[in-house]
Amino acid sequence: MSPAAASGGLRGKRILIAKPGLDGHDVGAKVIALALRDAGADVIYTGLRKSPQQIARVAVDEDVHAVGLSVLSGSHQELAAETIERLRALGGGDIAVFLGGSIPPAGHAALRALGVKGVFTSDMPLEAVVAAVVRALA
């Protein structure tokens, strides 16, 4: 168990994990959801193929602290931008957005410029992902 998980570093935090777009592969999203839950977070998983509008609506309605988007389709830039825009339009501009999946390193800076708080790739250890979320939500 990671130090963040052992200490319950996310206790009291609500995190939405979502699969935007047409991507149908959700194993990574489920692994992250379990790791965040084990670290103390209350995790909500939207399921597959949700639109940015649906994700933003659930995030605001559920009063989450963060949204984790899992994108393997290559449309990470567009999906992150639209989700952040929709969150702001619904009054959820303070909700942190994280992105994980198949994201080339060259795109990380542009995602951060959009407001994405963390970009996670499949080669990152779970402990590092959880620790980054803990830090960002502290």
DRENTORDO-141075 format. One record per residue (C-alpha): residue number from 1; residue in one letter; x, y, z. Coordinates in Angstrom, 3 decimals. Example, Ala and Ser with C-alpha at 12.3 -4.5 7.8 and 13.67 -1.06 7.14 Angstrom:
+-----+---------+----------+----------+----------+
! num ! residuo !        u !        v !        w !
+-----+---------+----------+----------+----------+
!   1 !       a !   12.300 !   -4.500 !    7.800 !
!   2 !       s !   13.670 !   -1.060 !    7.140 !
+-----+---------+----------+----------+----------+
end
This chain:
+-----+---------+----------+----------+----------+
! num ! residuo !        u !        v !        w !
+-----+---------+----------+----------+----------+
!   1 !       m !    0.000 !    0.000 !    0.000 !
!   2 !       s !    1.272 !    3.460 !   -0.859 !
!   3 !       p !    1.975 !    6.052 !    1.846 !
!   4 !       a !   -0.836 !    8.222 !    0.455 !
!   5 !       a !   -3.274 !    5.316 !    0.589 !
!   6 !       a !   -2.118 !    4.268 !    4.037 !
!   7 !       s !   -2.691 !    7.735 !    5.434 !
!   8 !       g !   -6.115 !    8.152 !    3.825 !
!   9 !       g !   -4.723 !   11.172 !    1.986 !
!  10 !       l !   -7.944 !   11.707 !    0.070 !
!  11 !       r !  -10.414 !   11.172 !    2.899 !
!  12 !       g !  -13.377 !   13.494 !    2.454 !
!  13 !       k !  -12.614 !   14.193 !   -1.210 !
!  14 !       r !  -15.099 !   13.296 !   -3.924 !
!  15 !       i !  -13.617 !   12.383 !   -7.294 !
!  16 !       l !  -15.416 !   11.628 !  -10.541 !
!  17 !       i !  -13.684 !    9.261 !  -12.973 !
!  18 !       a !  -14.995 !    9.553 !  -16.523 !
!  19 !       k !  -14.443 !    8.074 !  -19.973 !
!  20 !       p !  -15.268 !   10.840 !  -22.466 !
!  21 !       g !  -15.726 !   10.263 !  -26.166 !
!  22 !       l !  -16.023 !    7.001 !  -28.026 !
!  23 !       d !  -13.162 !    5.145 !  -26.341 !
!  24 !       g !  -14.405 !    1.799 !  -25.011 !
!  25 !       h !  -11.381 !    0.725 !  -22.964 !
!  26 !       d !  -11.918 !    1.374 !  -19.278 !
!  27 !       v !   -9.570 !   -0.954 !  -17.390 !
!  28 !       g !   -7.152 !    1.887 !  -16.593 !
!  29 !       a !   -9.977 !    4.124 !  -15.380 !
!  30 !       k !  -11.209 !    1.375 !  -13.065 !
!  31 !       v !   -7.696 !    0.755 !  -11.707 !
!  32 !       i !   -7.296 !    4.463 !  -10.943 !
!  33 !       a !  -10.765 !    4.601 !   -9.371 !
!  34 !       l !   -9.845 !    1.732 !   -7.023 !
!  35 !       a !   -6.485 !    3.302 !   -6.122 !
!  36 !       l !   -8.162 !    6.622 !   -5.291 !
!  37 !       r !  -10.824 !    4.818 !   -3.272 !
!  38 !       d !   -8.110 !    2.944 !   -1.360 !
!  39 !       a !   -6.523 !    6.337 !   -0.600 !
!  40 !       g !   -9.748 !    7.451 !    1.064 !
!  41 !       a !  -11.623 !    9.228 !   -1.743 !
!  42 !       d !  -15.302 !    8.824 !   -2.456 !
!  43 !       v !  -15.094 !    7.826 !   -6.130 !
!  44 !       i !  -17.869 !    8.010 !   -8.702 !
!  45 !       y !  -17.371 !    6.271 !  -12.064 !
!  46 !       t !  -19.527 !    7.464 !  -14.967 !
!  47 !       g !  -19.031 !    4.486 !  -17.249 !
!  48 !       l !  -18.116 !    4.531 !  -20.913 !
!  49 !       r !  -18.745 !    7.014 !  -23.689 !
!  50 !       k !  -19.891 !   10.105 !  -21.830 !
!  51 !       s !  -19.930 !   13.547 !  -23.390 !
!  52 !       p !  -18.084 !   16.449 !  -21.751 !
!  53 !       q !  -21.515 !   17.975 !  -21.034 !
!  54 !       q !  -22.673 !   14.810 !  -19.224 !
!  55 !       i !  -19.419 !   14.622 !  -17.259 !
!  56 !       a !  -19.610 !   18.276 !  -16.211 !
!  57 !       r !  -23.264 !   17.950 !  -15.187 !
!  58 !       v !  -22.549 !   14.902 !  -12.985 !
!  59 !       a !  -19.464 !   16.601 !  -11.492 !
!  60 !       v !  -21.439 !   19.695 !  -10.497 !
!  61 !       d !  -24.511 !   17.739 !   -9.331 !
!  62 !       e !  -22.344 !   15.414 !   -7.209 !
!  63 !       d !  -20.289 !   18.313 !   -5.799 !
!  64 !       v !  -16.952 !   16.674 !   -6.571 !
!  65 !       h !  -13.523 !   18.105 !   -5.838 !
!  66 !       a !  -11.956 !   16.644 !   -8.973 !
!  67 !       v !  -12.668 !   15.002 !  -12.308 !
!  68 !       g !  -10.311 !   12.408 !  -13.735 !
!  69 !       l !  -10.658 !   11.926 !  -17.474 !
!  70 !       s !   -9.327 !    8.732 !  -19.034 !
!  71 !       v !   -8.626 !    9.137 !  -22.742 !
!  72 !       l !   -6.985 !    6.585 !  -25.019 !
!  73 !       s !   -8.470 !    7.780 !  -28.317 !
!  74 !       g !   -6.035 !   10.601 !  -29.120 !
!  75 !       s !   -8.676 !   13.309 !  -28.650 !
!  76 !       h !   -7.436 !   14.270 !  -25.187 !
!  77 !       q !   -6.884 !   17.967 !  -26.012 !
!  78 !       e !  -10.381 !   18.530 !  -27.350 !
!  79 !       l !  -12.133 !   16.462 !  -24.664 !
!  80 !       a !  -10.240 !   18.126 !  -21.818 !
!  81 !       a !  -10.893 !   21.613 !  -23.215 !
!  82 !       e !  -14.604 !   20.983 !  -23.675 !
!  83 !       t !  -14.990 !   19.381 !  -20.242 !
!  84 !       i !  -13.270 !   22.336 !  -18.544 !
!  85 !       e !  -15.390 !   24.777 !  -20.546 !
!  86 !       r !  -18.594 !   22.941 !  -19.583 !
!  87 !       l !  -17.568 !   22.796 !  -15.919 !
!  88 !       r !  -17.031 !   26.559 !  -15.899 !
!  89 !       a !  -20.363 !   27.174 !  -17.626 !
!  90 !       l !  -22.146 !   25.118 !  -14.957 !
!  91 !       g !  -20.411 !   26.884 !  -12.050 !
!  92 !       g !  -17.813 !   24.171 !  -11.484 !
!  93 !       g !  -14.753 !   26.144 !  -12.488 !
!  94 !       d !  -13.104 !   25.305 !   -9.149 !
!  95 !       i !  -13.230 !   21.545 !   -9.822 !
!  96 !       a !   -9.747 !   20.188 !  -10.515 !
!  97 !       v !   -9.380 !   18.232 !  -13.759 !
!  98 !       f !   -6.834 !   15.454 !  -14.226 !
!  99 !       l !   -6.155 !   13.524 !  -17.403 !
! 100 !       g !   -4.804 !   10.037 !  -17.871 !
! 101 !       g !   -4.256 !    7.674 !  -20.762 !
! 102 !       s !   -2.328 !    7.713 !  -24.005 !
! 103 !       i !   -1.045 !   11.266 !  -23.970 !
! 104 !       p !    2.176 !   12.087 !  -25.794 !
! 105 !       p !    4.656 !   14.113 !  -23.689 !
! 106 !       a !    4.592 !   16.885 !  -26.302 !
! 107 !       g !    0.952 !   17.593 !  -25.391 !
! 108 !       h !    1.351 !   17.881 !  -21.614 !
! 109 !       a !    2.181 !   21.609 !  -21.536 !
! 110 !       a !   -0.819 !   22.512 !  -23.703 !
! 111 !       l !   -3.100 !   20.498 !  -21.412 !
! 112 !       r !   -1.734 !   22.254 !  -18.349 !
! 113 !       a !   -2.263 !   25.594 !  -20.092 !
! 114 !       l !   -5.949 !   24.637 !  -20.461 !
! 115 !       g !   -6.127 !   24.135 !  -16.709 !
! 116 !       v !   -5.505 !   20.392 !  -16.376 !
! 117 !       k !   -3.926 !   19.885 !  -12.913 !
! 118 !       g !   -2.100 !   16.664 !  -13.745 !
! 119 !       v !   -1.362 !   14.450 !  -16.731 !
! 120 !       f !   -0.828 !   10.761 !  -16.034 !
! 121 !       t !    0.384 !    8.101 !  -18.431 !
! 122 !       s !    0.096 !    4.334 !  -18.282 !
! 123 !       d !    3.748 !    3.931 !  -17.324 !
! 124 !       m !    3.380 !    5.920 !  -14.087 !
! 125 !       p !    3.203 !    3.942 !  -10.840 !
! 126 !       l !   -0.179 !    4.122 !   -9.115 !
! 127 !       e !    1.497 !    5.524 !   -6.013 !
! 128 !       a !    2.785 !    8.480 !   -8.032 !
! 129 !       v !   -0.650 !    9.184 !   -9.490 !
! 130 !       v !   -2.350 !    9.046 !   -6.089 !
! 131 !       a !    0.361 !   11.185 !   -4.489 !
! 132 !       a !   -0.030 !   13.832 !   -7.236 !
! 133 !       v !   -3.805 !   13.947 !   -6.724 !
! 134 !       v !   -3.340 !   14.201 !   -2.949 !
! 135 !       r !   -0.933 !   17.144 !   -3.412 !
! 136 !       a !   -3.196 !   18.920 !   -5.882 !
! 137 !       l !   -6.270 !   18.602 !   -3.663 !
! 138 !       a !   -4.524 !   19.436 !   -0.362 !
+-----+---------+----------+----------+----------+
end
